[in-house]
Amino acid sequence: MTLVRFEPFRTFESMIRRFNELFDELDRSMPVRFELGSFSPRVDISEDERNVYIQAELPGVAKEDVKVTISEDRVLTIRGEKKQERKVEERNFLRVERTFGSFSRSFMLPENVKIDEIDAKFENGVLTITLPKAEPSKPKEVEVKVR
């Protein structure tokens, strides 16, 4: 009978290597996706007692290139364009991570948001949208006469 040395971490190292290869492949494919000219900005959504807040990260985007709309069916959409500020010179890029082009994100608004009072502020590459909440309706009691 031959004894085989047990090396539990060899399998683990192989798995880590494969994960790294997978992420490297995904990383190499990212510029192709963004060359199509669209991306989706990252957002944080939070709330307090009076408001819901949406903060969208839009570094490098000019304020005049951002548009916020609300449709009849209560969908808030942030859209715009991040323009490429430089001409592409004749050179080989080894890595392209910055994104340019159009972007869009949409959110269904809750019923308790006062649509007419929504406010948006753009500062230091962050769009902050403040959505005021309506006062919760108080339960109404109606007396029904019994005959």
N, CA, C and O atoms as a DFTB+ gen file, in Angstrom:
588 C
 N C O
     1  1       0.835      -1.167       0.000
     2  2       0.000       0.000       0.000
     3  2       0.892       1.246       0.000
     4  3       1.828       1.350       0.792
     5  1       0.587       2.189      -0.899
     6  2       1.366       3.410      -1.000
     7  2       0.693       4.502      -0.179
     8  3      -0.521       4.692      -0.246
     9  1       1.480       5.193       0.573
    10  2       0.956       6.313       1.353
    11  2       1.017       7.578       0.504
    12  3       2.024       7.866      -0.144
    13  1      -0.068       8.314       0.524
    14  2      -0.144       9.574      -0.212
    15  2      -0.271      10.690       0.809
    16  3      -1.104      10.642       1.714
    17  1       0.552      11.666       0.646
    18  2       0.538      12.785       1.583
    19  2      -0.725      13.621       1.362
    20  3      -1.057      13.976       0.231
    21  1      -1.413      13.925       2.444
    22  2      -2.639      14.719       2.390
    23  2      -2.273      16.202       2.437
    24  3      -1.664      16.672       3.398
    25  1      -2.650      16.927       1.391
    26  2      -2.369      18.361       1.316
    27  2      -3.686      19.102       1.110
    28  3      -4.081      19.358      -0.027
    29  1      -4.370      19.447       2.205
    30  2      -5.700      20.054       2.080
    31  2      -5.703      21.407       1.386
    32  3      -6.706      21.778       0.775
    33  1      -4.620      22.145       1.462
    34  2      -4.608      23.484       0.883
    35  2      -4.305      23.494      -0.612
    36  3      -4.508      24.510      -1.277
    37  1      -3.823      22.375      -1.146
    38  2      -3.538      22.311      -2.576
    39  2      -4.825      22.520      -3.377
    40  3      -4.834      23.271      -4.353
    41  1      -5.895      21.865      -2.972
    42  2      -7.180      22.038      -3.653
    43  2      -7.673      23.467      -3.494
    44  3      -8.202      24.059      -4.435
    45  1      -7.499      24.013      -2.312
    46  2      -7.924      25.382      -2.035
    47  2      -7.146      26.370      -2.901
    48  3      -7.733      27.297      -3.460
    49  1      -5.834      26.182      -3.016
    50  2      -5.011      27.053      -3.857
    51  2      -5.442      26.970      -5.317
    52  3      -5.474      27.980      -6.020
    53  1      -5.768      25.779      -5.759
    54  2      -6.238      25.595      -7.126
    55  2      -7.549      26.350      -7.348
    56  3      -7.748      26.970      -8.393
    57  1      -8.423      26.292      -6.372
    58  2      -9.705      26.989      -6.480
    59  2      -9.490      28.506      -6.511
    60  3     -10.124      29.197      -7.309
    61  1      -8.619      29.024      -5.668
    62  2      -8.322      30.459      -5.655
    63  2      -7.735      30.887      -6.997
    64  3      -8.104      31.931      -7.534
    65  1      -6.825      30.083      -7.534
    66  2      -6.219      30.397      -8.832
    67  2      -7.299      30.474      -9.916
    68  3      -7.280      31.372     -10.758
    69  1      -8.241      29.521      -9.887
    70  2      -9.311      29.510     -10.892
    71  2     -10.218      30.734     -10.747
    72  3     -10.622      31.328     -11.747
    73  1     -10.539      31.114      -9.498
    74  2     -11.336      32.318      -9.271
    75  2     -10.617      33.552      -9.806
    76  3     -11.237      34.407     -10.438
    77  1      -9.316      33.648      -9.556
    78  2      -8.545      34.780     -10.064
    79  2      -8.566      34.827     -11.589
    80  3      -8.689      35.901     -12.177
    81  1      -8.447      33.671     -12.226
    82  2      -8.517      33.615     -13.689
    83  2      -9.887      34.084     -14.177
    84  3      -9.991      34.826     -15.153
    85  1     -10.929      33.639     -13.485
    86  2     -12.285      34.033     -13.864
    87  2     -12.469      35.542     -13.755
    88  3     -13.006      36.167     -14.670
    89  1     -12.029      36.134     -12.645
    90  2     -12.170      37.577     -12.474
    91  2     -11.291      38.349     -13.448
    92  3     -11.676      39.427     -13.900
    93  1     -10.126      37.821     -13.779
    94  2      -9.289      38.466     -14.785
    95  2      -9.986      38.480     -16.144
    96  3      -9.931      39.475     -16.867
    97  1     -10.640      37.373     -16.484
    98  2     -11.388      37.310     -17.746
    99  2     -12.524      38.330     -17.747
   100  3     -12.731      39.033     -18.737
   101  1     -13.255      38.410     -16.645
   102  2     -14.337      39.389     -16.543
   103  2     -13.797      40.802     -16.638
   104  3     -14.386      41.652     -17.305
   105  1     -12.678      41.058     -15.976
   106  2     -12.067      42.376     -15.985
   107  2     -11.653      42.781     -17.394
   108  3     -11.828      43.934     -17.789
   109  1     -11.101      41.832     -18.154
   110  2     -10.696      42.129     -19.532
   111  2     -11.900      42.407     -20.422
   112  3     -11.795      43.157     -21.393
   113  1     -13.034      41.814     -20.103
   114  2     -14.214      42.006     -20.951
   115  2     -14.956      43.296     -20.636
   116  3     -15.777      43.731     -21.444
   117  1     -14.699      43.921     -19.498
   118  2     -15.429      45.120     -19.100
   119  2     -15.310      46.276     -20.091
   120  3     -16.337      46.874     -20.413
   121  1     -14.122      46.633     -20.597
   122  2     -14.055      47.758     -21.523
   123  2     -14.939      47.573     -22.746
   124  3     -15.483      48.550     -23.261
   125  1     -15.093      46.354     -23.219
   126  2     -15.941      46.110     -24.383
   127  2     -17.373      46.507     -24.077
   128  3     -18.042      47.141     -24.893
   129  1     -17.842      46.124     -22.878
   130  2     -19.209      46.446     -22.505
   131  2     -19.397      47.958     -22.437
   132  3     -20.422      48.469     -22.888
   133  1     -18.421      48.684     -21.879
   134  2     -18.567      50.110     -21.733
   135  2     -18.336      50.854     -23.040
   136  3     -18.771      51.997     -23.178
   137  1     -17.665      50.236     -23.997
   138  2     -17.486      50.879     -25.286
   139  2     -18.812      51.035     -26.010
   140  3     -18.923      51.844     -26.931
   141  1     -19.811      50.277     -25.608
   142  2     -21.116      50.404     -26.240
   143  2     -21.769      51.735     -25.900
   144  3     -22.775      52.103     -26.507
   145  1     -21.203      52.468     -24.928
   146  2     -21.662      53.816     -24.659
   147  2     -22.715      53.944     -23.585
   148  3     -23.449      54.932     -23.573
   149  1     -22.820      52.991     -22.687
   150  2     -23.766      53.173     -21.592
   151  2     -23.237      52.507     -20.332
   152  3     -22.488      51.532     -20.382
   153  1     -23.654      53.071     -19.196
   154  2     -23.288      52.489     -17.913
   155  2     -24.377      52.836     -16.910
   156  3     -25.269      53.633     -17.199
   157  1     -24.299      52.247     -15.763
   158  2     -25.304      52.446     -14.733
   159  2     -24.627      52.999     -13.482
   160  3     -23.792      52.317     -12.888
   161  1     -24.970      54.227     -13.069
   162  2     -24.300      54.800     -11.899
   163  2     -24.677      54.064     -10.614
   164  3     -25.776      53.522     -10.496
   165  1     -23.765      54.052      -9.669
   166  2     -24.024      53.441      -8.365
   167  2     -24.864      54.404      -7.528
   168  3     -24.674      55.619      -7.582
   169  1     -25.790      53.848      -6.759
   170  2     -26.664      54.681      -5.930
   171  2     -26.756      54.130      -4.512
   172  3     -26.565      52.938      -4.270
   173  1     -27.055      55.032      -3.587
   174  2     -27.426      54.682      -2.218
   175  2     -28.829      55.228      -2.013
   176  3     -29.130      56.349      -2.424
   177  1     -29.685      54.443      -1.381
   178  2     -31.037      54.897      -1.052
   179  2     -31.191      54.759       0.453
   180  3     -30.946      53.696       1.023
   181  1     -31.605      55.859       1.093
   182  2     -31.783      55.851       2.539
   183  2     -33.044      56.643       2.874
   184  3     -33.659      57.258       2.003
   185  1     -33.414      56.615       4.146
   186  2     -34.589      57.375       4.561
   187  2     -34.463      57.777       6.016
   188  3     -33.726      57.165       6.790
   189  1     -35.197      58.816       6.369
   190  2     -35.390      59.170       7.761
   191  2     -36.897      59.348       7.951
   192  3     -37.680      58.912       7.107
   193  1     -37.302      59.970       9.023
   194  2     -38.736      60.091       9.299
   195  2     -39.470      60.926       8.253
   196  3     -40.638      60.669       7.962
   197  1     -38.788      61.930       7.682
   198  2     -39.468      62.869       6.783
   199  2     -39.190      62.666       5.304
   200  3     -39.998      63.072       4.469
   201  1     -38.055      62.040       4.956
   202  2     -37.649      61.968       3.548
   203  2     -37.051      60.619       3.179
   204  3     -36.574      59.864       4.026
   205  1     -37.097      60.345       1.870
   206  2     -36.318      59.264       1.263
   207  2     -35.233      59.973       0.454
   208  3     -35.502      60.991      -0.183
   209  1     -34.013      59.443       0.476
   210  2     -32.896      60.065      -0.232
   211  2     -32.309      59.075      -1.231
   212  3     -32.096      57.903      -0.924
   213  1     -32.056      59.578      -2.429
   214  2     -31.335      58.804      -3.435
   215  2     -30.064      59.587      -3.738
   216  3     -30.124      60.758      -4.111
   217  1     -28.916      58.938      -3.576
   218  2     -27.643      59.570      -3.902
   219  2     -26.987      58.755      -5.006
   220  3     -26.720      57.564      -4.846
   221  1     -26.731      59.419      -6.128
   222  2     -26.114      58.758      -7.279
   223  2     -24.701      59.295      -7.462
   224  3     -24.475      60.505      -7.456
   225  1     -23.762      58.380      -7.622
   226  2     -22.365      58.732      -7.848
   227  2     -22.167      59.012      -9.330
   228  3     -22.323      58.115     -10.159
   229  1     -21.823      60.261      -9.671
   230  2     -21.638      60.645     -11.071
   231  2     -20.341      61.435     -11.246
   232  3     -20.386      62.587     -11.679
   233  1     -19.190      60.847     -10.921
   234  2     -17.937      61.589     -11.057
   235  2     -17.642      61.909     -12.518
   236  3     -17.820      61.078     -13.408
   237  1     -17.186      63.136     -12.734
   238  2     -16.826      63.539     -14.088
   239  2     -17.993      63.944     -14.963
   240  3     -17.804      64.264     -16.137
   241  1     -19.209      63.936     -14.407
   242  2     -20.394      64.328     -15.172
   243  2     -20.710      65.783     -14.841
   244  3     -20.702      66.171     -13.672
   245  1     -20.988      66.585     -15.860
   246  2     -21.362      67.983     -15.652
   247  2     -22.833      68.071     -15.238
   248  3     -23.664      67.285     -15.693
   249  1     -23.140      69.033     -14.374
   250  2     -24.510      69.210     -13.878
   251  2     -25.509      69.364     -15.021
   252  3     -26.618      68.833     -14.957
   253  1     -25.119      70.083     -16.054
   254  2     -26.042      70.306     -17.181
   255  2     -26.268      69.052     -18.027
   256  3     -27.147      69.038     -18.889
   257  1     -25.494      68.018     -17.790
   258  2     -25.659      66.759     -18.526
   259  2     -26.474      65.724     -17.751
   260  3     -26.534      64.559     -18.144
   261  1     -27.103      66.152     -16.646
   262  2     -27.917      65.256     -15.813
   263  2     -29.374      65.698     -15.887
   264  3     -29.678      66.887     -15.796
   265  1     -30.272      64.726     -16.053
   266  2     -31.706      65.022     -16.116
   267  2     -32.437      64.041     -15.196
   268  3     -32.187      62.836     -15.232
   269  1     -33.344      64.575     -14.370
   270  2     -34.162      63.753     -13.475
   271  2     -35.616      63.966     -13.868
   272  3     -36.084      65.104     -13.918
   273  1     -36.336      62.881     -14.150
   274  2     -37.746      62.972     -14.534
   275  2     -38.578      61.998     -13.705
   276  3     -38.068      61.022     -13.155
   277  1     -39.873      62.293     -13.634
   278  2     -40.819      61.399     -12.965
   279  2     -41.973      61.178     -13.929
   280  3     -42.586      62.133     -14.406
   281  1     -42.259      59.930     -14.208
   282  2     -43.336      59.605     -15.148
   283  2     -44.678      59.553     -14.420
   284  3     -44.738      59.597     -13.191
   285  1     -45.745      59.458     -15.202
   286  2     -47.094      59.391     -14.634
   287  2     -47.274      58.188     -13.726
   288  3     -48.047      58.245     -12.769
   289  1     -46.574      57.104     -14.011
   290  2     -46.727      55.896     -13.189
   291  2     -45.712      55.842     -12.040
   292  3     -45.374      54.762     -11.556
   293  1     -45.225      57.026     -11.605
   294  2     -44.393      57.191     -10.410
   295  2     -43.015      56.535     -10.540
   296  3     -42.492      55.985      -9.571
   297  1     -42.438      56.596     -11.727
   298  2     -41.082      56.081     -11.928
   299  2     -40.141      57.277     -12.056
   300  3     -40.286      58.104     -12.957
   301  1     -39.172      57.354     -11.139
   302  2     -38.168      58.407     -11.177
   303  2     -36.987      57.883     -11.987
   304  3     -36.483      56.790     -11.727
   305  1     -36.551      58.667     -12.969
   306  2     -35.434      58.257     -13.829
   307  2     -34.339      59.312     -13.779
   308  3     -34.590      60.507     -13.931
   309  1     -33.122      58.838     -13.561
   310  2     -31.925      59.679     -13.631
   311  2     -31.224      59.287     -14.918
   312  3     -30.887      58.121     -15.119
   313  1     -31.005      60.263     -15.791
   314  2     -30.300      59.945     -17.038
   315  2     -29.366      61.090     -17.391
   316  3     -29.510      62.212     -16.907
   317  1     -28.423      60.777     -18.233
   318  2     -27.487      61.801     -18.654
   319  2     -26.360      61.215     -19.470
   320  3     -26.461      60.121     -20.024
   321  1     -25.278      61.981     -19.528
   322  2     -24.135      61.552     -20.328
   323  2     -22.845      62.014     -19.674
   324  3     -22.730      63.151     -19.217
   325  1     -21.884      61.115     -19.640
   326  2     -20.532      61.463     -19.204
   327  2     -19.694      61.561     -20.468
   328  3     -19.415      60.562     -21.131
   329  1     -19.297      62.790     -20.785
   330  2     -18.573      63.029     -22.030
   331  2     -17.084      62.738     -21.850
   332  3     -16.494      63.019     -20.807
   333  1     -16.507      62.174     -22.889
   334  2     -15.072      61.885     -22.871
   335  2     -14.330      63.191     -23.093
   336  3     -14.533      63.861     -24.105
   337  1     -13.470      63.554     -22.147
   338  2     -12.823      64.863     -22.194
   339  2     -11.556      64.904     -23.027
   340  3     -10.996      65.980     -23.234
   341  1     -11.099      63.784     -23.501
   342  2      -9.844      63.778     -24.249
   343  2     -10.021      63.047     -25.574
   344  3     -10.912      62.214     -25.740
   345  1      -9.155      63.384     -26.494
   346  2      -9.144      62.662     -27.756
   347  2      -8.320      61.396     -27.573
   348  3      -7.311      61.396     -26.868
   349  1      -8.754      60.332     -28.206
   350  2      -7.994      59.086     -28.129
   351  2      -6.828      59.190     -29.097
   352  3      -7.013      59.296     -30.309
   353  1      -5.640      59.157     -28.548
   354  2      -4.441      59.255     -29.365
   355  2      -4.059      57.865     -29.863
   356  3      -4.574      56.850     -29.394
   357  1      -3.168      57.851     -30.800
   358  2      -2.684      56.581     -31.331
   359  2      -1.753      55.936     -30.318
   360  3      -0.545      56.174     -30.319
   361  1      -2.327      55.128     -29.470
   362  2      -1.536      54.382     -28.496
   363  2      -2.320      53.163     -28.060
   364  3      -3.543      53.107     -28.195
   365  1      -1.608      52.205     -27.542
   366  2      -2.245      50.977     -27.083
   367  2      -2.569      51.097     -25.603
   368  3      -1.678      51.290     -24.776
   369  1      -3.839      50.984     -25.279
   370  2      -4.247      51.021     -23.881
   371  2      -4.036      49.643     -23.272
   372  3      -4.423      48.635     -23.864
   373  1      -3.435      49.595     -22.113
   374  2      -3.224      48.339     -21.410
   375  2      -4.397      48.017     -20.498
   376  3      -4.651      46.855     -20.181
   377  1      -5.104      49.051     -20.082
   378  2      -6.264      48.866     -19.212
   379  2      -7.169      50.079     -19.382
   380  3      -6.692      51.214     -19.383
   381  1      -8.454      49.850     -19.525
   382  2      -9.437      50.929     -19.621
   383  2     -10.502      50.658     -18.568
   384  3     -11.257      49.692     -18.679
   385  1     -10.563      51.504     -17.550
   386  2     -11.523      51.307     -16.470
   387  2     -12.529      52.440     -16.368
   388  3     -13.625      52.246     -15.842
   389  1     -12.173      53.624     -16.864
   390  2     -13.103      54.745     -16.773
   391  2     -14.208      54.566     -17.804
   392  3     -13.984      54.034     -18.891
   393  1     -15.389      55.016     -17.446
   394  2     -16.529      54.844     -18.338
   395  2     -16.997      56.188     -18.873
   396  3     -16.925      57.208     -18.188
   397  1     -17.474      56.167     -20.099
   398  2     -18.019      57.349     -20.746
   399  2     -19.265      56.924     -21.497
   400  3     -19.448      55.746     -21.805
   401  1     -20.110      57.884     -21.785
   402  2     -21.313      57.579     -22.543
   403  2     -22.560      57.917     -21.753
   404  3     -22.510      58.627     -20.749
   405  1     -23.670      57.396     -22.222
   406  2     -24.949      57.698     -21.578
   407  2     -25.185      56.761     -20.404
   408  3     -24.632      55.664     -20.338
   409  1     -26.019      57.221     -19.483
   410  2     -26.380      56.401     -18.333
   411  2     -27.844      56.632     -18.001
   412  3     -28.432      57.647     -18.373
   413  1     -28.417      55.674     -17.296
   414  2     -29.816      55.773     -16.887
   415  2     -30.066      54.824     -15.724
   416  3     -29.588      53.689     -15.726
   417  1     -30.816      55.292     -14.731
   418  2     -31.281      54.462     -13.613
   419  2     -32.711      54.876     -13.321
   420  3     -33.030      56.065     -13.330
   421  1     -33.570      53.908     -13.064
   422  2     -34.975      54.191     -12.768
   423  2     -35.386      53.519     -11.472
   424  3     -34.905      52.440     -11.128
   425  1     -36.294      54.188     -10.755
   426  2     -36.775      53.698      -9.471
   427  2     -38.275      53.942      -9.360
   428  3     -38.766      55.021      -9.694
   429  1     -38.988      52.940      -8.892
   430  2     -40.417      53.077      -8.633
   431  2     -40.572      53.805      -7.300
   432  3     -40.024      53.374      -6.286
   433  1     -41.316      54.904      -7.304
   434  2     -41.485      55.680      -6.080
   435  2     -42.591      55.096      -5.211
   436  3     -43.615      54.646      -5.725
   437  1     -42.389      55.102      -3.901
   438  2     -43.453      54.634      -3.015
   439  2     -44.642      55.597      -3.040
   440  3     -44.497      56.765      -3.399
   441  1     -45.787      55.109      -2.665
   442  2     -47.014      55.916      -2.689
   443  2     -46.957      57.105      -1.738
   444  3     -47.624      58.113      -1.971
   445  1     -46.173      57.002      -0.673
   446  2     -46.171      58.075       0.326
   447  2     -45.217      59.229       0.003
   448  3     -44.975      60.072       0.866
   449  1     -44.672      59.290      -1.209
   450  2     -43.771      60.380      -1.600
   451  2     -44.573      61.508      -2.240
   452  3     -45.417      61.277      -3.105
   453  1     -44.292      62.739      -1.795
   454  2     -44.931      63.933      -2.371
   455  2     -44.175      64.306      -3.652
   456  3     -43.122      64.941      -3.595
   457  1     -44.705      63.918      -4.772
   458  2     -44.014      64.107      -6.053
   459  2     -43.765      65.583      -6.362
   460  3     -42.730      65.921      -6.936
   461  1     -44.686      66.459      -5.996
   462  2     -44.547      67.886      -6.309
   463  2     -43.453      68.582      -5.501
   464  3     -43.085      69.713      -5.819
   465  1     -42.932      67.937      -4.473
   466  2     -41.945      68.583      -3.604
   467  2     -40.554      67.950      -3.691
   468  3     -39.694      68.230      -2.856
   469  1     -40.334      67.108      -4.685
   470  2     -39.031      66.454      -4.838
   471  2     -37.977      67.498      -5.200
   472  3     -38.227      68.396      -6.004
   473  1     -36.797      67.366      -4.594
   474  2     -35.708      68.311      -4.812
   475  2     -34.446      67.533      -5.193
   476  3     -34.216      66.430      -4.698
   477  1     -33.637      68.113      -6.071
   478  2     -32.379      67.466      -6.467
   479  2     -31.247      68.478      -6.378
   480  3     -31.406      69.648      -6.726
   481  1     -30.099      68.001      -5.905
   482  2     -28.913      68.846      -5.770
   483  2     -27.721      68.058      -6.306
   484  3     -27.568      66.872      -6.010
   485  1     -26.878      68.727      -7.098
   486  2     -25.695      68.081      -7.670
   487  2     -24.463      68.800      -7.153
   488  3     -24.276      69.990      -7.406
   489  1     -23.617      68.068      -6.422
   490  2     -22.446      68.689      -5.827
   491  2     -21.307      67.678      -5.739
   492  3     -21.494      66.558      -5.264
   493  1     -20.121      68.086      -6.203
   494  2     -18.917      67.244      -6.144
   495  2     -19.123      65.855      -6.742
   496  3     -18.642      64.865      -6.190
   497  1     -19.826      65.779      -7.852
   498  2     -20.010      64.500      -8.532
   499  2     -21.043      63.585      -7.909
   500  3     -21.134      62.415      -8.280
   501  1     -21.829      64.100      -6.958
   502  2     -22.877      63.301      -6.325
   503  2     -24.216      64.010      -6.501
   504  3     -24.373      65.171      -6.125
   505  1     -25.173      63.295      -7.076
   506  2     -26.535      63.804      -7.227
   507  2     -27.334      63.311      -6.027
   508  3     -27.439      62.106      -5.799
   509  1     -27.900      64.246      -5.258
   510  2     -28.725      63.892      -4.105
   511  2     -30.158      64.314      -4.389
   512  3     -30.440      65.496      -4.587
   513  1     -31.053      63.346      -4.408
   514  2     -32.470      63.611      -4.645
   515  2     -33.193      63.395      -3.321
   516  3     -33.084      62.335      -2.705
   517  1     -33.931      64.414      -2.895
   518  2     -34.691      64.342      -1.646
   519  2     -36.158      64.174      -1.989
   520  3     -36.745      64.996      -2.694
   521  1     -36.741      63.101      -1.482
   522  2     -38.138      62.770      -1.757
   523  2     -38.927      62.902      -0.455
   524  3     -38.894      61.994       0.375
   525  1     -39.642      64.028      -0.260
   526  2     -40.394      64.210       0.984
   527  2     -41.533      63.193       1.101
   528  3     -42.228      62.890       0.131
   529  1     -41.696      62.683       2.312
   530  2     -42.777      61.729       2.573
   531  2     -44.044      62.483       2.962
   532  3     -43.985      63.514       3.633
   533  1     -45.175      61.963       2.540
   534  2     -46.466      62.516       2.951
   535  2     -46.749      62.055       4.376
   536  3     -46.280      61.005       4.814
   537  1     -47.522      62.863       5.083
   538  2     -47.936      62.463       6.429
   539  2     -48.768      61.200       6.317
   540  3     -49.632      61.096       5.446
   541  1     -48.512      60.239       7.196
   542  2     -49.344      59.032       7.137
   543  2     -50.794      59.383       7.441
   544  3     -51.088      60.155       8.353
   545  1     -51.677      58.806       6.666
   546  2     -53.092      59.109       6.890
   547  2     -53.536      58.467       8.194
   548  3     -53.209      57.321       8.502
   549  1     -54.293      59.253       8.944
   550  2     -54.768      58.763      10.228
   551  2     -55.991      57.904      10.000
   552  3     -56.821      58.204       9.142
   553  1     -56.101      56.841      10.768
   554  2     -57.273      55.986      10.596
   555  2     -58.547      56.788      10.841
   556  3     -58.666      57.546      11.803
   557  1     -59.455      56.593       9.963
   558  2     -60.706      57.333      10.043
   559  2     -61.784      56.369      10.518
   560  3     -61.915      55.250      10.022
   561  1     -62.533      56.832      11.477
   562  2     -63.594      55.983      12.003
   563  2     -64.935      56.533      11.552
   564  3     -65.253      57.704      11.759
   565  1     -65.694      55.677      10.945
   566  2     -67.028      56.056      10.481
   567  2     -68.029      55.196      11.238
   568  3     -67.921      53.971      11.286
   569  1     -68.990      55.866      11.816
   570  2     -70.012      55.119      12.553
   571  2     -71.116      54.713      11.596
   572  3     -71.620      55.525      10.820
   573  1     -71.475      53.467      11.664
   574  2     -72.548      52.937      10.826
   575  2     -73.747      52.691      11.737
   576  3     -73.654      51.986      12.742
   577  1     -74.862      53.285      11.361
   578  2     -76.074      53.102      12.167
   579  2     -76.633      51.712      11.941
   580  3     -76.763      51.240      10.812
   581  1     -76.949      51.091      13.022
   582  2     -77.520      49.754      12.962
   583  2     -79.031      49.893      12.991
   584  3     -79.563      50.585      13.859
   585  1     -79.734      49.260      12.074
   586  2     -81.196      49.345      12.028
   587  2     -81.805      48.127      12.624
   588  3     -83.029      48.011      12.677
